[in-house]
Amino acid sequence: MSDKPENTPAYPSGRMEGYEPAQFPQYEGLTMRDYFAGQAMQANILAADVEVNPDSLAKSAYRYADAMLAERAKA
C-alpha cells in the first residue's frame, strides 16, 4: 500500500458512446491532484501583488493539492 493519497480522476468518464473501451485504454480525464493544483495556482496568481515565479508557483500549487488529497483521505 502506498503512503500517497489516492489520485482519482476529477471528472471520471464512463464508457464513451460509440467507442470500444480498447480504443481509449488510458483516458481517464483530469486527476484530482491536477484539479486541486490548478485551483490553488489560480488563487495564488490572483492573490499575488507581484509577478510570481512560475516554477515556485507550480511547486506550491501541488503542495496544496497534496494537502487537499491527504485531508480528503481522512474523511
N, C-alpha and C positions, 0 to 999 in steps of 0.2 A: 504494500500500500504506500502511495506517495504522500509526502507531508504537504504537498501543494493542494490548495483548494481546487475543486472541480471547475473546469473551464468549459462550460457547455455553450452551445450556440445561443446567441441573444435572440434570434428570430429563427427558430428551427423550422425547417421546411419539410413537409411531408413528401410523399411521392409526387413528382412533377407530372401533371396530367399529360398524357400522350407520349411520355418517355419511359423507357425501361430503366430501372434503378442502376443497371450496369453502365449506362451512358454517363452518369454523373456520380461516380462512386465516392468522390472526395468532397463534394459540395455540401457544406453544412451551414453556410452563411457566416455572418459576423459572430465572433465569440463574445461571451460576456465580458471577458477581460478587455478586449479591444473596445467594446461599447463603453465600459466604465472609464477606460483611459481617455477615450475621445471626449466624454463628458467633462472629465477633470481638466483636460487640456483646454477645452473651450472656456471653462470657468476661470482658469488661471490666466489665459490671454486677456479676457475681459476685465479681470481684476488688476492686471499689471499697469502701473503708471508709466513704465518704460518698456522698450523692446526687450523681449526675453530671448535668451539663447535657446534655439530650437532643440539642441541636444539635451540640455539640462531640463527643459520643459517636458520633453518626451519621457525622460527617466522619471521625473517627478510624477507625471500622469500615470505611469504604470505602477509606481509605488502606491498611489491612491487606489488604483484598480485592484492591486493585490490585497490591500487592506479591506476593500469592499467585499472581495470574494471570500476572504477569511471570516469576516463578520457574518456574511451570508451563510456560510457553512455551519455557524453556531446555531442557527435557527432550527 
